[in-house]
Amino acid sequence: MKIKDLFSTKSPLKNSRPINPYLSLQNNLENKLSKEFGKYSFNLLEMKKRLPPSVYDNIVNAVHGFEKIKIEYADQIASALKTWAQEHGATHYTHWFQPLTGLSAEKHDSFLEVSKTGEFIEKFSGAQLIQGEPDASSFPTGGLRSTYEARGYTGWDPTSAPFIWKTENSSTLCIPTVFFSWKGDVLDYKIPLLRSDKLINDACKRLFKLTKIQATSVFSSLGLEQEYFLVDKQLHDTRADMVILGKTVFGNFPAKGQELQDHYFGAVKDHIMSFMQEFECEAVKLGIPIKTRHNEVAPSQHEIACIYEKASLCIDHNLQLMELMKKIALQNDLVCLFHEKPFKDLNGSGKHSNWSLTTNTGINLLDPTQTPENQFHFLILLTAILDALYNHAALLRATIGSRGNDFRLGAQEAPPAIISVFLGDELESLLDNIEQNKDYKSPSAKEVFNSLIPALANLPKDNTDRNRTASFAFTGNKFEFRSVGSSSNPSFIIATLNVIVAHSLNKILDEIESSEEKNIKSKIFPILRKYIKKSKNVRFTGDNYSESWLNEAKNRNLPNTPNSYFSFEAFKDPNAIEAFQGVLTKKELESFCEIQKEKYLHTLKIEKNLMIEMFTSQILPSAIKYQKEMADSIIASHQLLKEVIFIEQKHHLKKLSELIERSLRLNNELQKITSITSKNLTSTLKLIENFRSEVDQLEQVVDDSIWPFAKYRELLFLM
């Protein structure tokens, strides 16, 4: 279908959208969401109904990290799981895992087996539940093994509930697992995350001995804000770049973008609301605790956020949610885009990661109001976090690196590549007073806002603002890591946070425990003062976009690596290797570096090839066709009106011809680059940028009716 056909009087856009699916959901919504919650999840409540108490208790203890799953219980668990899955129509099962592609992966097997007597039966054993063996040969390993060493193993992760994945004609039992090589090397993002939780748990339990917090375990907790774009599927499919990369490699900025700020928190369009309602209902059945939805800043951009959970479970749910959103978008004649920057010069999409540490007794360790009788644990943790980010800023920058995120960082409300911490006025004052050895008195009560409107109650003010330009910001009871890209699997990012904070916390506790001071205040504060002074450079409360901050960050010796490819070297840093002891080996960290570099270059190569293909086969023929039409028109007009000099028309033709010539020359230069390496990476990126600039200008000049694919104004506003 040609783009011009989409705007005929019988446009398929006007008739192809299905009947409002919201209407078909009314029966589902008559029941409360809480009644549907976890319907397709084999969670602890379901296990308690179906398993003997001793087996159930073993699983609960395993979930909380107190003991391992007992192999002798595996058959009973598998049998109950199969029965439950078949009740929901499942005929197959899969070990669902997270390889180093950043995506989820699965290989389906049916329950069908042959009995000893030759009969076909349906069976699922404990051995099949506990461990699987997919072919691992084509997953990235970063040099950990040779290509011919194909064997990899999946191992059941009991901390995340099995779930039923439904499509139009099938139901599959999905069992969350970890993934490792036959030699025991880590081949996924989940093992580091689960190991990092043990590291932070052990460090915090040391802290509890000092601060007398009543808890026996700690885990990282997470709330993710998932941003995304929605575009019409038929318009999307006219563009090879969006089909292949999920972003535009060409595209001129429309007459109207986001400058009026009218889309942010605006009324959600009916068919978009229908899509949201539909995927949220399905998400609830999977046990995903959806909470907030709204329009985001850019046109056609939106956000979904979920209730806080244990970090590993939250990330599992996020990956499921993304797949669900893509699937249901297609059913609504839409395409859901998770690329960090689908549209140039508009807001990109992040996956804001709200991170904290929670005890098994429900205490949020980063909420200073939860244990007002003892604030020492909060101060020690805060100091450890600042020390961790100061010492490992380059490492944390590497974890968020990707070609997509490079487009986003440092523009349109996304923080720059410099890692800094925003604490707010109150915490800044507190730390300054500790540094200067002064007493600090916290505000006795929150200030209130008096609207001067008689009917409105006085509203409490927060003690600190939100800094949307900061990469790592304290928001009252958690830290929001705003630099995380929307398409990413944040497992390794959160694992790194856990690892570096545990490392710094252990260093501080070593010094505190070795102090001979008896008074706890005299024991703690001199040590905290030293670390607070040392890490002060990573704290910043101003505008992270300003030119002055770039200069100041340089003076503070804070790393600034705008290009992700060069940031990945931080995985090999000796300090990173030391911090990751017990989580990843030196060899595994080096493999992560090589995998990310390779992925970056492959993505860039695809982008380059798409630009050449789209220009050569679509844009150039359209531009030359219009050039000929314009030239023929000027010649014909001159023959009719010999006395008229067509100066402006000739000037317009000249401008068009020059743009075609410059674009063609840059296209030819790009074609000469047969391989992209670290040596020619910077020059290639500059060439791509220049090529796009010329072609985007060409889009402004060529006849709209013959431009070969959807433009920004159509993708963003024809919804």
Secondary structure, 3 states (H helix, E strand, C coil): CCHHHHHCCCCHHHHCCCCCHHHHCHHHHHCCHHHHCCCCECCHHHHHHHCCHHHHHHHHHHHCCCCCCCHHHHHHHHHHHHHHHHHCCCCEEEEEECECCCCCECCEEECEEECCCCCEEECCCHHHHHEECCECCCCCCCCCCCCCCCEEEEEECCCCCCEEEECCCCEEEEEEEEEEECCCCECECHHHHHHHHHHHHHHHHHHHHHHCCCCCCEEEEEEEEEEEEEEEHHHHCCCHHHHHHCCCCCCCCCCCCCCCCCCCCCCCCHHHHHHHHHHHHHHHHCCCCEEEEEECCCCCEEEEEECCEEHHHHHHHHHHHHHHHHHHHHHCCEEEECCCCCCCCCCCCEEEEEEEEEECCCCECCCCCCCCCCCHHHHHHHHHHHHHHHHCHHHHHHHCCCHHHHHHCCCCCCCCCCCCEECCHHHHHHHHHHHCCCCCCCCCCCCEECCCCCCCCCEECCCCCCCCCCCEEECCCCEEECCCECCCCCHHHHHHHHHHHHHHHHHHHHHHHHCCCCCHHHHHHHHHHHHHHHCHHHECCCCCCCHHHHHHHHHCCCCCCCCHHHHHHHHHCHHHHHHCCCCCCHHHHHHHHHHHHHHHHHHHHHHHHHHHHHHHHHHHHHHHHHHHHHHHHHHHHHHHCCCCCCHHHHHHHHHHHHHHHHHHHHHHHHHCCCCCCCCCHHHHHHHHHHHHHHHHHHHHHCCHHHCCCCCHHHHHHCC
